[in-house]
Amino acid sequence: MKLLRYFDTDDGSLPELEVRYSSPDKVSTAFEFLFANNARNVTASGGYLWINSLQKEKLFTGSCDAALVICESAEPFHVVLAGITIANCTLPDLGVLVMPSSLTIDYRMGCAWGEFEINALLMLLKGLCALGGTLFAPWWGAEGEHEFTEALRRA
């Protein structure tokens, strides 16, 4: 599998894949899609959001918190999600940064990623794109981004 080189060796980095949306409401729908596929929050201390009007943090409560970012009530936030299951394959933990117009997914490379997991991730990304998003993989440069978009097209 051509994409395996982007997953197989843990070099300590957290590569990113970004799904950008044409309208902010689609970000909420996409974030909810992750939870509809068995995602559960495993962020250290549960994760927090910065609430602008209160000028203080609030504990992350679930997929509905993405709506607070979209309406600019909260700053973008990052959580770690475990248990996302696609086509009977449970993916390794994924980090998700919720921005007003995108979800940025990061992952730890290493032995947890095999062909089955990479294909499941591609199916997850395809599902996120089907909700109105476009995949970008700038982390890996032009060649890597091309390989990811081609693999996504074939998935």
C-alpha positions as CSV (number, residue, x, y, z in Angstrom):
1,M,0.0,0.0,0.0
2,K,1.4,3.3,-1.1
3,L,0.2,5.3,1.9
4,L,1.9,3.0,4.5
5,R,5.0,5.1,4.5
6,Y,3.0,8.0,6.0
7,F,1.9,5.8,9.0
8,D,4.4,3.0,9.7
9,T,7.3,4.7,11.6
10,D,6.7,6.6,14.8
11,D,9.0,9.6,14.5
12,G,7.4,11.4,17.4
13,S,5.5,13.8,15.2
14,L,1.7,14.1,14.9
15,P,1.0,14.4,11.1
16,E,-2.2,16.3,10.2
17,L,-5.0,15.8,7.7
18,E,-7.3,18.7,7.3
19,V,-10.9,18.6,6.1
20,R,-12.1,22.1,5.1
21,Y,-15.8,23.0,4.8
22,S,-17.5,25.5,2.6
23,S,-19.9,26.5,5.4
24,P,-19.4,26.4,9.2
25,D,-22.5,24.4,10.0
26,K,-21.0,21.5,8.2
27,V,-18.1,21.4,10.7
28,S,-20.6,20.6,13.5
29,T,-22.2,17.9,11.4
30,A,-18.8,16.4,10.6
31,F,-17.7,16.5,14.2
32,E,-21.0,14.7,15.2
33,F,-20.2,12.1,12.5
34,L,-17.1,11.1,14.4
35,F,-19.2,10.5,17.5
36,A,-21.8,8.6,15.5
37,N,-19.0,6.2,14.6
38,N,-18.3,5.3,18.3
39,A,-15.8,8.1,19.1
40,R,-15.2,8.7,22.8
41,N,-13.2,11.5,24.3
42,V,-10.0,10.3,25.9
43,T,-8.3,13.7,26.2
44,A,-6.3,14.1,29.4
45,S,-8.4,15.8,32.0
46,G,-11.4,15.6,29.7
47,G,-10.4,18.6,27.5
48,Y,-11.5,22.2,27.8
49,L,-13.0,25.0,25.7
50,W,-12.3,28.7,26.2
51,I,-15.7,30.5,26.4
52,N,-15.2,34.0,25.1
53,S,-18.1,35.8,26.9
54,L,-17.1,34.3,30.2
55,Q,-13.4,34.6,29.7
56,K,-12.9,31.2,31.3
57,E,-12.7,27.5,30.5
58,K,-15.5,25.0,30.4
59,L,-15.1,21.2,30.4
60,F,-15.6,19.6,26.9
61,T,-19.0,17.9,27.0
62,G,-19.3,16.3,23.5
63,S,-20.0,16.8,19.9
64,C,-22.4,19.7,20.5
65,D,-19.4,21.8,21.6
66,A,-18.3,22.3,18.0
67,A,-21.4,24.6,17.5
68,L,-19.8,26.9,20.1
69,V,-16.7,27.4,17.9
70,I,-18.8,28.0,14.8
71,C,-20.8,30.7,16.4
72,E,-17.6,32.1,17.9
73,S,-18.8,31.7,21.4
74,A,-15.7,29.5,22.1
75,E,-12.2,29.4,20.7
76,P,-11.1,26.4,18.6
77,F,-10.4,23.3,20.7
78,H,-8.5,20.0,20.4
79,V,-9.6,16.7,21.8
80,V,-8.3,13.1,21.5
81,L,-10.9,10.6,20.3
82,A,-10.6,6.8,20.7
83,G,-12.8,4.0,19.4
84,I,-13.8,5.5,16.1
85,T,-15.0,2.4,14.2
86,I,-15.4,2.2,10.4
87,A,-16.1,-1.0,8.5
88,N,-15.5,-3.1,11.6
89,C,-12.1,-1.5,12.1
90,T,-11.4,0.5,15.3
91,L,-8.9,3.2,14.4
92,P,-6.0,4.2,16.6
93,D,-6.6,7.4,18.6
94,L,-7.0,10.5,16.6
95,G,-6.6,14.1,17.7
96,V,-9.2,16.5,16.3
97,L,-8.8,20.3,16.2
98,V,-12.2,22.0,15.7
99,M,-11.9,25.3,13.8
100,P,-14.8,27.5,12.5
101,S,-14.3,26.1,8.9
102,S,-12.4,22.9,9.3
103,L,-11.5,19.7,11.3
104,T,-7.8,19.0,11.5
105,I,-7.1,15.4,12.4
106,D,-3.7,14.3,13.8
107,Y,-2.4,10.9,14.4
108,R,0.6,9.1,16.0
109,M,2.4,7.0,13.4
110,G,3.6,3.5,14.3
111,C,2.8,-0.2,14.5
112,A,-0.9,0.4,15.3
113,W,-1.4,1.4,11.6
114,G,-1.7,-1.3,9.0
115,E,-3.4,-1.6,5.7
116,F,-6.8,-2.3,7.3
117,E,-6.5,0.8,9.6
118,I,-5.3,3.1,6.8
119,N,-8.2,2.0,4.5
120,A,-10.7,2.6,7.4
121,L,-9.2,6.1,7.9
122,L,-9.7,6.7,4.2
123,M,-13.3,5.7,4.5
124,L,-13.7,8.0,7.5
125,L,-12.2,10.9,5.5
126,K,-14.4,10.1,2.6
127,G,-17.4,10.2,4.9
128,L,-16.2,13.6,6.3
129,C,-15.7,14.9,2.7
130,A,-19.2,13.7,1.7
131,L,-20.6,16.1,4.3
132,G,-19.2,19.0,2.2
133,G,-15.5,18.9,3.0
134,T,-12.3,18.9,1.0
135,L,-9.3,17.0,2.2
136,F,-5.9,18.7,2.4
137,A,-2.7,17.0,3.6
138,P,-0.1,19.8,3.6
139,W,1.9,18.1,6.3
140,W,3.4,15.7,3.7
141,G,4.1,18.3,1.0
142,A,2.8,18.3,-2.5
143,E,3.6,14.7,-3.3
144,G,2.1,13.4,-0.1
145,E,-1.0,15.5,-0.5
146,H,-1.4,14.2,-4.1
147,E,-1.1,10.6,-2.8
148,F,-3.7,11.1,-0.1
149,T,-6.2,12.7,-2.4
150,E,-5.7,10.0,-5.0
151,A,-6.1,7.3,-2.3
152,L,-9.3,9.1,-1.1
153,R,-10.6,9.2,-4.6
154,R,-10.2,5.4,-5.0
155,A,-11.5,4.6,-1.5
